[in-house]
């Protein structure tokens, strides 16, 4: 991980991702829009997670695996 802080995606973050997806309001690869929607819904864990874990997020979107 070359010194980067890493944390496993927890269930709360997964639930928040799925809640944003279920709105159908944005392409889930538009991380900035996902963060905005998360912030508007008080999903602060997801907002913060996306700051440092974009590759893990993309893997989850593509494969469903965290």
DSSP file (Angstrom, degrees, kcal/mol; ACC not computed):
  #  RESIDUE AA STRUCTURE BP1 BP2  ACC     N-H-->O    O-->H-N    N-H-->O    O-->H-N    TCO  KAPPA ALPHA  PHI   PSI    X-CA   Y-CA   Z-CA
    1    1 A X    >         0   0    0      0, 0.0     3,-2.1     0, 0.0     0, 0.0   0.000 360.0 360.0 360.0   0.4    0.0    0.0    0.0
    2    2 A X  T 3   -     0   0    0      1,-0.3     3,-0.1     2,-0.0     0, 0.0   0.858 360.0 -49.4  47.8  48.3    3.1    2.2   -0.1
    3    3 A X  T 3  S+     0   0    0      1,-0.3    -1,-0.3     3,-0.0     2,-0.3   0.425 100.5 138.7  80.1  -3.0    2.3    4.1    3.1
    4    4 A X    <   -     0   0    0     -3,-2.1    -1,-0.3     1,-0.1     2,-0.2  -0.572  60.8-111.5 -78.4 137.2   -1.3    4.9    2.2
    5    5 A X        -     0   0    0     -2,-0.3     2,-0.4    -3,-0.1    -1,-0.1  -0.492  41.9-169.2 -67.2 134.3   -3.8    4.5    5.0
    6    6 A X        +     0   0    0     -2,-0.2     2,-0.3    47,-0.0    47,-0.1  -0.971  15.2 173.4-131.5 141.7   -6.1    1.6    4.3
    7    7 A X        -     0   0    0     -2,-0.4     2,-0.2    42,-0.1     3,-0.0  -0.994  35.2-110.4-144.5 144.3   -9.3    0.3    5.8
    8    8 A X        -     0   0    0     -2,-0.3     2,-0.3     1,-0.1    58,-0.0  -0.483  42.9-103.2 -70.8 141.4  -11.6   -2.4    4.7
    9    9 A X        -     0   0    0     57,-0.6     2,-0.1    -2,-0.2    -1,-0.1  -0.506  43.1-146.2 -65.4 123.8  -15.0   -1.2    3.5
   10   10 A X     >  -     0   0    0     -2,-0.3     4,-2.1     1,-0.1     3,-0.2  -0.396  24.2-101.4 -91.3 172.5  -17.5   -1.7    6.3
   11   11 A X  H  > S+     0   0    0      1,-0.2     4,-2.8     2,-0.2     5,-0.2   0.846 118.9  57.5 -62.1 -36.1  -21.1   -2.6    6.0
   12   12 A X  H  > S+     0   0    0      2,-0.2     4,-2.1     1,-0.2    -1,-0.2   0.924 108.1  46.5 -62.7 -43.8  -22.3    0.9    6.7
   13   13 A X  H  > S+     0   0    0      2,-0.2     4,-2.5    -3,-0.2    -1,-0.2   0.913 112.1  51.5 -64.6 -42.4  -20.3    2.3    3.7
   14   14 A X  H  X S+     0   0    0     -4,-2.1     4,-2.5     1,-0.2    -2,-0.2   0.935 110.1  49.1 -58.5 -46.5  -21.6   -0.6    1.5
   15   15 A X  H  X S+     0   0    0     -4,-2.8     4,-2.1     1,-0.2    -1,-0.2   0.889 111.0  50.1 -60.7 -39.7  -25.2    0.3    2.5
   16   16 A X  H  X S+     0   0    0     -4,-2.1     4,-2.1     2,-0.2    -1,-0.2   0.897 109.6  50.6 -67.4 -40.3  -24.7    3.9    1.8
   17   17 A X  H  X S+     0   0    0     -4,-2.5     4,-2.7     1,-0.2    -2,-0.2   0.941 112.1  47.4 -60.1 -47.3  -23.2    3.1   -1.7
   18   18 A X  H  X S+     0   0    0     -4,-2.5     4,-2.5     1,-0.2    -2,-0.2   0.858 109.2  54.1 -65.1 -35.0  -26.2    1.0   -2.5
   19   19 A X  H  X S+     0   0    0     -4,-2.1     4,-0.7     2,-0.2    -1,-0.2   0.907 110.5  46.1 -65.4 -41.2  -28.6    3.6   -1.3
   20   20 A X  H >X>S+     0   0    0     -4,-2.1     3,-1.0     1,-0.2     4,-0.7   0.933 112.6  50.9 -65.0 -45.1  -27.0    6.2   -3.6
   21   21 A X  H ><5S+     0   0    0     -4,-2.7     3,-1.4     1,-0.3    -2,-0.2   0.915 104.8  57.3 -57.3 -43.8  -27.1    3.7   -6.5
   22   22 A X  H 3<5S+     0   0    0     -4,-2.5    -1,-0.3     1,-0.3    -2,-0.2   0.687  94.7  66.0 -65.9 -18.3  -30.8    3.0   -5.8
   23   23 A X  H <<5S-     0   0    0     -3,-1.0    -1,-0.3    -4,-0.7    -2,-0.2   0.821  90.0-148.7 -70.3 -28.6  -31.7    6.7   -6.3
   24   24 A X  T <<5 +     0   0    0     -3,-1.4    -3,-0.1    -4,-0.7    -2,-0.1   0.658  58.8 124.7  69.8  15.7  -30.6    6.5  -10.0
   25   25 A X      < +     0   0    0     -5,-0.5     2,-0.3     1,-0.1    -4,-0.1   0.640  68.8  18.3 -84.9 -14.9  -29.5   10.1   -9.8
   26   26 A X  S    S-     0   0    0     -6,-0.3     2,-0.4    -5,-0.1    -2,-0.1  -0.988  80.8 -96.5-151.7 158.3  -25.9    9.7  -11.0
   27   27 A X    >   -     0   0    0     -2,-0.3     3,-2.1     1,-0.1     7,-0.2  -0.669  38.7-134.5 -69.9 128.2  -23.5    7.4  -12.8
   28   28 A X  T 3  S+     0   0    0     -2,-0.4    -1,-0.1     1,-0.3    33,-0.1   0.635 102.8  62.9 -68.2 -12.6  -21.8    5.6   -9.9
   29   29 A X  T 3  S+     0   0    0      1,-0.1     2,-1.6    32,-0.1    -1,-0.3   0.533  79.0  89.4 -86.8  -6.4  -18.4    6.3  -11.5
   30   30 A X    <>  +     0   0    0     -3,-2.1     4,-2.3     1,-0.2     3,-0.4  -0.675  60.3 179.8 -86.2  83.4  -18.9   10.0  -11.1
   31   31 A X  H  > S+     0   0    0     -2,-1.6     4,-2.8     1,-0.3    -1,-0.2   0.841  74.1  56.1 -61.0 -37.1  -17.3   10.0   -7.7
   32   32 A X  H  > S+     0   0    0      2,-0.2     4,-2.2     1,-0.2    -1,-0.3   0.919 110.3  45.2 -61.8 -43.0  -17.8   13.8   -7.2
   33   33 A X  H  > S+     0   0    0     -3,-0.4     4,-2.7     2,-0.2    -2,-0.2   0.890 111.7  52.6 -67.5 -39.0  -21.5   13.4   -7.8
   34   34 A X  H  X S+     0   0    0     -4,-2.3     4,-2.6     1,-0.2    -2,-0.2   0.925 110.0  48.9 -61.5 -43.8  -21.7   10.4   -5.5
   35   35 A X  H  X S+     0   0    0     -4,-2.8     4,-2.7     2,-0.2    -2,-0.2   0.912 110.9  50.2 -62.2 -42.0  -19.9   12.4   -2.8
   36   36 A X  H  X S+     0   0    0     -4,-2.2     4,-2.4     2,-0.2    -2,-0.2   0.937 112.8  45.8 -62.0 -46.9  -22.4   15.3   -3.2
   37   37 A X  H  X S+     0   0    0     -4,-2.7     4,-1.1     1,-0.2    -1,-0.2   0.890 112.9  51.2 -63.6 -38.7  -25.4   13.0   -3.0
   38   38 A X  H  <>S+     0   0    0     -4,-2.6     5,-3.2    -5,-0.2     3,-0.5   0.926 110.1  49.1 -63.2 -44.6  -23.9   11.2    0.0
   39   39 A X  H ><5S+     0   0    0     -4,-2.7     3,-1.7     1,-0.2    -2,-0.2   0.917 108.0  53.8 -61.0 -44.0  -23.3   14.6    1.8
   40   40 A X  H 3<5S+     0   0    0     -4,-2.4    -1,-0.2     1,-0.3    -2,-0.2   0.769 111.8  46.1 -62.0 -25.5  -26.9   15.7    1.1
   41   41 A X  T 3<5S-     0   0    0     -4,-1.1    -1,-0.3    -3,-0.5    -2,-0.2   0.253 117.6-111.3-101.3  10.8  -28.1   12.5    2.7
   42   42 A X  T < 5 +     0   0    0     -3,-1.7     2,-1.3     1,-0.2     3,-0.2   0.794  68.5 146.1  62.8  30.7  -25.8   12.8    5.7
   43   43 A X     >< +     0   0    0     -5,-3.2     4,-1.9     1,-0.2     3,-0.5  -0.516  11.1 157.1 -91.4  64.9  -23.7    9.7    4.6
   44   44 A X  H  >  +     0   0    0     -2,-1.3     4,-2.4     1,-0.2     5,-0.2   0.794  64.5  61.5 -67.4 -29.0  -20.5   11.2    6.0
   45   45 A X  H  > S+     0   0    0     -3,-0.2     4,-2.4     1,-0.2    -1,-0.2   0.919 107.8  45.1 -61.1 -42.2  -18.8    7.9    6.3
   46   46 A X  H  > S+     0   0    0     -3,-0.5     4,-2.5     2,-0.2    -2,-0.2   0.910 109.7  54.5 -68.3 -42.6  -19.1    7.4    2.5
   47   47 A X  H  X S+     0   0    0     -4,-1.9     4,-0.8     1,-0.2    -2,-0.2   0.942 114.6  40.7 -55.1 -48.7  -18.0   11.0    1.8
   48   48 A X  H >X S+     0   0    0     -4,-2.4     4,-0.8     1,-0.2     3,-0.7   0.889 111.5  56.2 -69.3 -39.8  -14.8   10.4    3.8
   49   49 A X  H >X S+     0   0    0     -4,-2.4     4,-1.6     1,-0.2     3,-0.8   0.907 104.3  53.9 -58.4 -42.5  -14.3    6.9    2.5
   50   50 A X  H 3< S+     0   0    0     -4,-2.5    -1,-0.2     1,-0.2     4,-0.2   0.736  96.1  68.2 -68.0 -22.4  -14.3    8.1   -1.1
   51   51 A X  H << S+     0   0    0     -4,-0.8    -1,-0.2    -3,-0.7    -2,-0.2   0.892 120.0  14.9 -61.5 -39.5  -11.5   10.7   -0.3
   52   52 A X  H << S+     0   0    0     -4,-0.8    -2,-0.2    -3,-0.8    -1,-0.2   0.467 124.8  53.3-116.7  -4.7   -8.9    8.0    0.2
   53   53 A X     X  +     0   0    0     -4,-1.6     4,-2.3    -5,-0.2     5,-0.2  -0.200  54.3 134.5-131.8  43.9  -10.3    4.8   -1.3
   54   54 A X  H  > S+     0   0    0     -4,-0.2     4,-2.7     1,-0.2     5,-0.2   0.878  76.3  51.2 -65.0 -38.1  -11.4    5.4   -4.8
   55   55 A X  H  > S+     0   0    0      2,-0.2     4,-2.1     1,-0.2    -1,-0.2   0.909 111.6  47.3 -67.9 -38.9   -9.8    2.3   -6.3
   56   56 A X  H  > S+     0   0    0      2,-0.2     4,-2.0     1,-0.2    -2,-0.2   0.892 112.5  51.0 -65.6 -39.0  -11.5    0.1   -3.6
   57   57 A X  H  X S+     0   0    0     -4,-2.3     4,-2.4     2,-0.2    -2,-0.2   0.931 109.4  49.6 -61.8 -47.0  -14.8    1.9   -4.4
   58   58 A X  H  X S+     0   0    0     -4,-2.7     4,-2.5     1,-0.2     5,-0.2   0.893 108.9  52.8 -61.3 -40.1  -14.4    1.3   -8.1
   59   59 A X  H  X>S+     0   0    0     -4,-2.1     4,-2.9     1,-0.2     6,-0.6   0.917 109.6  49.2 -61.1 -42.5  -13.7   -2.4   -7.5
   60   60 A X  H  X5S+     0   0    0     -4,-2.0     4,-2.0     1,-0.2    -2,-0.2   0.910 111.3  49.0 -63.7 -42.0  -16.9   -2.6   -5.4
   61   61 A X  H  <5S+     0   0    0     -4,-2.4    -2,-0.2     1,-0.2    -1,-0.2   0.904 118.2  40.4 -63.7 -41.3  -18.9   -0.9   -8.2
   62   62 A X  H  <5S+     0   0    0     -4,-2.5    -2,-0.2    -5,-0.2    -1,-0.2   0.878 135.1  13.8 -75.4 -38.9  -17.5   -3.2  -10.8
   63   63 A X  H  <5S-     0   0    0     -4,-2.9    -3,-0.2     2,-0.2    -2,-0.2   0.632  87.7-123.3-116.7 -18.8  -17.5   -6.5   -9.0
   64   64 A X  S  <<S+     0   0    0     -4,-2.0     2,-0.4    -5,-0.6    -4,-0.2   0.513  74.6 122.2  80.2   4.0  -19.7   -6.2   -5.9
   65   65 A X              0   0    0     -6,-0.6    -1,-0.3     1,-0.1    -2,-0.2  -0.840 360.0 360.0-103.5 136.8  -16.6   -7.3   -3.8
   66   66 A X              0   0    0     -2,-0.4   -57,-0.6    -3,-0.1    -1,-0.1   0.418 360.0 360.0-101.1 360.0  -15.2   -5.1   -1.1
